[in-house]
Amino acid sequence: MQLGIIGLGKMGAHMAERLRRGGHEVIGFDRDPGLTDVGSLEELVDRLQTPRHVWVMVPAGGPTSTTIDALGGLLAAGDAVVDGGNTRYLDDQRHAAELAEKGIGFLDCGVSGGVWGLTEGYALMVGGTENDVARLEPIFATLKPAGDSGFVHAGPVGAGHFAKMVHNGIEYGIMQAYAEGYELLQTTSTVTNVPAVFASWQSGTVIRSWLLDLLVRALDHDPDLRELRGYAQDSGEGRWTVQAAVDHAVPMPVITAALFARFGSRQDDSPAMKVVAALRNQFGGHAITAASGGMEKGADSPGADVEPPMG
């Protein structure tokens, strides 16, 4: 199948490569001339056969809206756009309505997998009509992990990104629990080998997880996390999850507290936030703030060769 991908950054480039390895023809566009296959959106659209399928993989917010608006003026009835970024679900519904006036299909796809997706596959949460999802099925089938799980048609437009938003909110809560446990273990004089305690939990316990494996890897590299400052950003999806909980009167104390803890990390050098920063770097290659104050990219950091849990 032929697919155009807009945005060949950390995830977009790996997704394009996984699709090519799966036998698909991918034409990519990126503002970086060293990455792009074509010189413009217009050239990308011209290179695609009808009906065209274009996957947008650029930062959420203004860049995504601008890109989708531009595609609305270039594509034709019968074409389809997939937003694979972390767009807010309310924006998806607006984009879908605007494109529908021109006969252009729209799907929102929450993507999880970080820097691991190229080899392990991406978890995909998709919103859209049955027909639009079916026409992109070969693409989804190649991107997802092997096996029965890893893909869901979550519902109509907006459902995919809503599901991914909640996924990220849960991620906040799990990381915060590990982080608080680390700080307590580190603070007491009773436990003398904190990294070994976390490593012992990797087998036989009910709290074992891929995040735990990544934390063990981070502690193996830097047992006291001295190389990090306890500062953790939030991507915005944690805020949207809490806002949605307020809108629907759903109690969400754990995720809300985890979000607020990240706000607190920007005021003090918190040991717990060092764990959250280390985990975000390990699984997603997110930039981290070094103890020296400089910024480091995470894609090449220790942890990039950690095996994710199987099954």
Solvent accessible surface area in square Angstrom, and as a share of the most:
residue,aa,sasa,rsa
1,M,72,0.32
2,Q,27,0.12
3,L,0,0.00
4,G,0,0.00
5,I,1,0.01
6,I,6,0.03
7,G,8,0.07
8,L,12,0.06
9,G,41,0.39
10,K,92,0.39
11,M,45,0.20
12,G,2,0.02
13,A,39,0.30
14,H,59,0.26
15,M,1,0.00
16,A,1,0.01
17,E,62,0.28
18,R,43,0.16
19,L,1,0.00
20,R,97,0.35
21,R,154,0.56
22,G,46,0.44
23,G,66,0.64
24,H,23,0.10
25,E,88,0.39
26,V,10,0.06
27,I,6,0.03
28,G,0,0.00
29,F,31,0.13
30,D,25,0.13
31,R,224,0.82
32,D,66,0.34
33,P,119,0.75
34,G,69,0.66
35,L,85,0.42
36,T,34,0.19
37,D,69,0.36
38,V,5,0.03
39,G,61,0.59
40,S,36,0.23
41,L,28,0.14
42,E,93,0.42
43,E,71,0.32
44,L,0,0.00
45,V,7,0.04
46,D,116,0.60
47,R,117,0.43
48,L,10,0.05
49,Q,127,0.56
50,T,96,0.56
51,P,77,0.48
52,R,41,0.15
53,H,20,0.09
54,V,0,0.00
55,W,1,0.00
56,V,0,0.00
57,M,27,0.12
58,V,27,0.16
59,P,97,0.61
60,A,39,0.30
61,G,37,0.36
62,G,51,0.49
63,P,67,0.42
64,T,1,0.00
65,S,23,0.15
66,T,93,0.54
67,T,17,0.10
68,I,2,0.01
69,D,81,0.42
70,A,39,0.30
71,L,0,0.00
72,G,5,0.05
73,G,64,0.61
74,L,57,0.29
75,L,15,0.07
76,A,51,0.40
77,A,76,0.59
78,G,37,0.35
79,D,2,0.01
80,A,0,0.00
81,V,0,0.00
82,V,0,0.00
83,D,0,0.00
84,G,2,0.02
85,G,9,0.08
86,N,53,0.27
87,T,5,0.03
88,R,66,0.24
89,Y,28,0.11
90,L,87,0.43
91,D,47,0.24
92,D,0,0.00
93,Q,85,0.38
94,R,103,0.37
95,H,0,0.00
96,A,17,0.13
97,A,59,0.46
98,E,70,0.31
99,L,5,0.03
100,A,65,0.50
101,E,153,0.69
102,K,107,0.45
103,G,41,0.39
104,I,4,0.02
105,G,14,0.13
106,F,7,0.03
107,L,0,0.00
108,D,0,0.00
109,C,0,0.00
110,G,0,0.00
111,V,9,0.05
112,S,25,0.16
113,G,16,0.15
114,G,13,0.13
115,V,27,0.15
116,W,17,0.06
117,G,0,0.00
118,L,30,0.15
119,T,97,0.56
120,E,57,0.26
121,G,7,0.06
122,Y,0,0.00
123,A,36,0.28
124,L,1,0.01
125,M,21,0.10
126,V,0,0.00
127,G,0,0.00
128,G,4,0.04
129,T,78,0.45
130,E,129,0.58
131,N,122,0.62
132,D,19,0.10
133,V,13,0.07
134,A,65,0.50
135,R,67,0.24
136,L,0,0.00
137,E,89,0.40
138,P,54,0.34
139,I,0,0.00
140,F,2,0.01
141,A,51,0.39
142,T,30,0.17
143,L,0,0.00
144,K,32,0.14
145,P,37,0.23
146,A,104,0.81
147,G,56,0.54
148,D,152,0.79
149,S,86,0.56
150,G,23,0.22
151,F,64,0.26
152,V,69,0.40
153,H,53,0.24
154,A,44,0.34
155,G,19,0.19
156,P,105,0.66
157,V,30,0.17
158,G,3,0.03
159,A,22,0.17
160,G,0,0.00
161,H,3,0.01
162,F,62,0.26
163,A,34,0.26
164,K,10,0.04
165,M,3,0.01
166,V,48,0.27
167,H,65,0.29
168,N,15,0.07
169,G,0,0.00
170,I,89,0.45
171,E,34,0.15
172,Y,6,0.02
173,G,6,0.06
174,I,73,0.37
175,M,0,0.00
176,Q,16,0.07
177,A,65,0.50
178,Y,18,0.07
179,A,0,0.00
180,E,96,0.43
181,G,27,0.26
182,Y,3,0.01
183,E,59,0.27
184,L,129,0.64
185,L,31,0.15
186,Q,71,0.32
187,T,104,0.60
188,T,47,0.27
189,S,109,0.70
190,T,119,0.69
191,V,43,0.25
192,T,130,0.75
193,N,83,0.43
194,V,15,0.09
195,P,36,0.22
196,A,46,0.36
197,V,38,0.22
198,F,1,0.00
199,A,41,0.32
200,S,73,0.47
201,W,69,0.24
202,Q,60,0.27
203,S,89,0.57
204,G,75,0.72
205,T,35,0.20
206,V,150,0.86
207,I,79,0.40
208,R,132,0.48
209,S,41,0.27
210,W,67,0.23
211,L,25,0.12
212,L,0,0.00
213,D,27,0.14
214,L,1,0.00
215,L,0,0.00
216,V,25,0.14
217,R,81,0.29
218,A,5,0.04
219,L,1,0.00
220,D,106,0.55
221,H,94,0.42
222,D,15,0.08
223,P,70,0.44
224,D,62,0.32
225,L,2,0.01
226,R,171,0.62
227,E,94,0.42
228,L,14,0.07
229,R,86,0.31
230,G,0,0.00
231,Y,53,0.20
232,A,2,0.01
233,Q,92,0.41
234,D,16,0.08
235,S,66,0.42
236,G,13,0.13
237,E,3,0.01
238,G,0,0.00
239,R,116,0.43
240,W,56,0.20
241,T,1,0.01
242,V,21,0.12
243,Q,77,0.34
244,A,7,0.06
245,A,8,0.06
246,V,104,0.59
247,D,89,0.46
248,H,110,0.49
249,A,90,0.70
250,V,74,0.42
251,P,118,0.74
252,M,45,0.20
253,P,97,0.61
254,V,102,0.58
255,I,18,0.09
256,T,32,0.18
257,A,59,0.46
258,A,2,0.01
259,L,6,0.03
260,F,117,0.49
261,A,28,0.22
262,R,5,0.02
263,F,63,0.26
264,G,32,0.31
265,S,1,0.00
266,R,71,0.26
267,Q,149,0.66
268,D,98,0.51
269,D,82,0.43
270,S,26,0.17
271,P,43,0.27
272,A,5,0.04
273,M,4,0.02
274,K,31,0.13
275,V,0,0.00
276,V,1,0.01
277,A,5,0.04
278,A,5,0.04
279,L,0,0.00
280,R,30,0.11
281,N,8,0.04
282,Q,11,0.05
283,F,32,0.13
284,G,6,0.06
285,G,2,0.02
286,H,61,0.27
287,A,40,0.31
288,I,19,0.10
289,T,14,0.08
290,A,10,0.07
291,A,58,0.45
292,S,109,0.71
293,G,48,0.46
294,G,37,0.35
295,M,129,0.58
296,E,88,0.40
297,K,167,0.71
298,G,3,0.03
299,A,40,0.31
300,D,143,0.74
301,S,22,0.14
302,P,52,0.33
303,G,1,0.01
304,A,54,0.42
305,D,100,0.52
306,V,19,0.11
307,E,127,0.57
308,P,11,0.07
309,P,66,0.42
310,M,154,0.69
311,G,125,1.20
